[in-house]
Structures are given as C-alpha cells and as structure tokens.
C-alpha cells in the first residue's frame, strides 16, 4: 500500500475514534436522566479497542470522490457506521452466536463483563448510531439525514446484516447450496460495506449515475471482504488475526472457500478485483485511494 493510502486510512481512523471517544461517555445527553457507568464502560470496550475502521474509511473516501465535502460533514456518519459494525461484533461474539473469546486481540465484551451486559451494550451501540445521525449537532440538511438513516436501517436490519446473521446461524451443521452461502455473505458482511459506500456517495453529492457506480463498487468489495475473511479463517493464526481461527469449520459452517479451496479463493479475489476497479474507473484519479482499498482487501492479513 502507498504512503498516501496508509495516511488516509490512519487519518480516518483517528477522526472517527476521537469522535467516538467524545460521544461514548457517562455524561447524559440532552433529555437523558442518566447513564449507567458499567454499560458505558462495556460499550467503550467494544468500540475503543483498536481496529482499522475500514467502513468509516470507505465513507470518507466515497464522499471525497465528489470533491466538495468536508471531513466535519462526513465524520458523524462514518462514526455511525462504526457503531453499527461494533455492535454487530459484540453480538456475533456471544455464546449463542459465534461464541468467541477474542476480538482484536482482546477479551470480547461478554468475557470482559458478562453476557447480559454484552447484549445490552450491543443494543445501545446500535441505538447510538441512529442518535448520532439524528443529533442536532450534526449540521447537514434534514432530508440528507433521513436518506442516511434509511440506508443504515435497510443494510443493518432484516434485509441486510441481521438477516445475514440469521441465515448464517441456520446454516450451521447443514448442507446448503452456493446460492444460499453467497446470499448469506452478501447480507451479513456485504450489506454494511455497501452502506458505507452509499452513505459516502450521498454525502459527496454524487449524481444518481455516479452513486450507482459507487454502490456497485461497495457490493463487489463486500464479496471480496468475505472471501478474504474466510481465507484468513483457514490460513491465518490467532495472534495475527486477533480472533479465533477455524471457527467456521468448528461450527460446521460451509463457505465458498471451504467448498472450492484456497487457490480458487485467491483466483476469484483477483477476478473480483478487476470488477471493483472497473466500477470506479469513471472517477479517474479521484478513485486512486478506492482502488488501493481493493488491493488492501485482497492482501489483508487480519
């Protein structure tokens, strides 16, 4: 990855982390009677524990393709995406879901606290995401807030990430066809990545045609991300990955990588790379960082 890409990724992560540090506090917000310190502490544990902040990065970069939006206009929406992502990780790690003890190299929330607190922390993080967008402090047009809220509700909910998790759990210890696996992955992982690109395109003021290119880019990138994730689950080690490896096999889950093998996965990633790059070619050199993001997904080690 180029220095320009590394700088952009680190800068977006720093902006979003600073925003979340300030947002997730024990201080009650307007109209609140109070906040339970232990719950806030658990929420912070699930959010402020490192991570590349890749989805917020996509919001910034897709907005930047339009060329006229400021970081201040993007940061709350980028932070909302990260809150939803982190809530999903807190819940995915629960014993009733993926049952994991490690996340980003640290104890998961239900291990550090308890299962009930983890459930409530996840619930609260999801709710906070919508609160961030609706906040009076977020100085964007009300109609744009409504569009963003609609995208997040769609891609985080029944027809998106939560629906994908439901399909994923139903597939444990079962023989499922490749179409079902692909749909599960498009919802569970791909939907929130698509949402990040679409929210960025909306904030960047892109035309309907250009938004279409960006959203398609997000869909392809989501497929790539899941294949890369499944490949890492088979080939990486727990220390490098920061979470338990081999979970899918242990849970009796089929993936496209487990069906077709690691060579197919790497070859397919390269084919999807070509498709993703084609999606953003209309933007010329304004899409250079997005193209590097594609290569980042292909080569990721964690």
MARLO-56105 format. One record per residue (C-alpha): residue in three letters; x, y, z. Coordinates in steps of 0.05 Angstrom, whole numbers, plus 5000, padded with zeros to 4 digits. Example, Ala and Ser with C-alpha at 12.3 -4.5 7.8 and 13.67 -1.06 7.14 Angstrom:
BEGIN
ALA524649105156
SER527349795143
# end
This chain:
BEGIN
UNK500050005000
UNK502450704985
UNK504151215038
UNK498151625014
UNK493451045027
UNK496450885095
UNK495851615115
UNK488651655092
UNK486751015130
UNK490251245194
UNK487251945189
UNK480151695181
UNK481051205239
UNK483751765283
UNK477952235266
UNK472651705280
UNK476051455343
UNK476452165371
UNK469152275355
UNK467151615389
UNK471551765450
UNK467752415460
UNK460852115444
UNK461151485488
UNK461651795557
UNK457751745622
UNK455352465614
UNK447852455598
UNK445852755532
UNK440153255525
UNK433752975554
UNK437052365587
UNK436152235661
UNK442851895667
UNK447551355642
UNK449750715676
UNK457350745682
UNK458349985674
UNK454249975610
UNK458150565581
UNK464650225601
UNK462549585564
UNK460549995503
UNK467250325502
UNK470649655510
UNK467049415447
UNK468750035406
UNK475250345431
UNK479449715425
UNK483349855361
UNK481249635292
UNK482549925223
UNK475850295219
UNK475350065147
UNK467950215138
UNK468650945162
UNK474650995116
UNK470150805057
UNK465051335077
UNK470551875075
UNK473551635010
UNK466951534973
UNK464752224996
UNK471352504973
UNK470252264902
UNK465152834897
UNK470753314915
UNK466853834954
UNK465053545023
UNK468853695087
UNK471253185138
UNK466753505190
UNK460653355147
UNK462752625140
UNK465352435209
UNK458752335246
UNK456051875191
UNK462651505188
UNK462351415264
UNK455251165259
UNK457550615211
UNK462950415260
UNK458050395318
UNK453549915279
UNK459549495259
UNK462049455331
UNK455149285357
UNK454848705307
UNK461648455332
UNK459448485405
UNK453248075389
UNK456747605340
UNK461747415394
UNK456247195443
UNK455746455462
UNK449046405426
UNK452146665362
UNK459446545342
UNK461746425414
UNK468546775412
UNK473046985469
UNK477647445429
UNK476448065387
UNK482048495360
UNK486748115406
UNK482848285469
UNK477447935510
UNK470548015479
UNK465348425516
UNK461647835545
UNK468247545571
UNK470648215600
UNK463848355632
UNK458247855625
UNK453347605573
UNK447448055594
UNK451848675594
UNK454548495525
UNK447448425498
UNK445449095527
UNK451949425503
UNK450649185432
UNK443449435436
UNK445850115460
UNK451250185406
UNK446150055351
UNK441450575381
UNK447151075389
UNK448751015315
UNK441951295297
UNK442451815352
UNK448952075322
UNK445652185254
UNK439452505284
UNK443352945331
UNK442153695327
UNK449753765328
UNK450353425260
UNK449854025214
UNK447353715149
UNK440653805115
UNK434853435149
UNK433053085083
UNK440152815078
UNK439752555149
UNK433352185130
UNK436651865069
UNK442651645111
UNK438151365166
UNK434350975114
UNK440650675085
UNK443150465154
UNK436450165174
UNK436049765109
UNK443049495108
UNK443649365183
UNK436849035190
UNK432748445167
UNK434448535094
UNK441748655110
UNK446748475164
UNK441848185216
UNK438347775163
UNK445147505141
UNK446947305211
UNK440246945217
UNK441746555153
UNK448746415177
UNK446346105242
UNK441045695206
UNK446545405161
UNK450645115218
UNK451744365211
UNK447544365148
UNK448944255074
UNK447044895038
UNK447645084965
UNK452545604940
UNK447046094924
UNK444846094997
UNK452046175020
UNK453046764973
UNK446647094996
UNK448446995069
UNK455247325059
UNK452347895017
UNK447748055074
UNK451947905135
UNK458348245112
UNK456948585045
UNK450948995065
UNK454649445114
UNK460449545067
UNK455549745012
UNK452150215062
UNK458850545077
UNK459950685003
UNK452850924991
UNK452851385052
UNK459351685027
UNK456451784957
UNK450352134986
UNK454552595029
UNK459152744970
UNK453252984929
UNK454352484872
UNK449452434815
UNK444751834812
UNK449151504759
UNK455451614799
UNK452151364862
UNK450450734823
UNK457750624806
UNK459750724879
UNK454450264906
UNK456349714857
UNK463549814879
UNK461349704951
UNK457649074933
UNK463648764898
UNK468248994954
UNK463648665005
UNK464148004968
UNK471748074966
UNK472048225040
UNK468147605059
UNK472347145015
UNK478647445044
UNK475847355114
UNK474146615101
UNK481046515071
UNK484246805134
UNK479946355177
UNK483245765143
UNK490346015136
UNK491946545189
UNK493946455262
UNK490046715322
UNK495447215344
UNK495947545276
UNK488447545263
UNK486647795332
UNK480847295338
UNK480046545340
UNK481546195274
UNK477945585247
UNK471245795275
UNK467245625213
UNK469744915210
UNK468644825285
UNK461545075277
UNK460144635217
UNK459245235170
UNK460545185096
UNK463745765060
UNK465545854987
UNK472845795006
UNK471745135044
UNK467944854984
UNK472645084929
UNK479445144964
UNK484545674976
UNK487145714904
UNK480045844879
UNK479346384932
UNK485646754911
UNK483846694837
UNK476746934850
UNK479247514891
UNK483447734831
UNK477347694785
UNK473148104833
UNK478848604838
UNK478248734764
UNK470748834771
UNK471449304831
UNK476649734795
UNK472149774734
UNK466550054778
UNK470650664797
UNK474250794731
UNK469351344713
UNK472251764770
UNK479351764743
UNK484851934792
UNK479752144845
UNK478751394856
UNK486151224867
UNK485251114942
UNK479050684930
UNK483050244882
UNK488350174936
UNK482849974984
UNK481149404937
UNK488449174939
UNK488349255015
UNK482548765019
UNK485948264973
UNK492348265013
UNK489748355084
UNK492847935139
UNK487848105195
# end
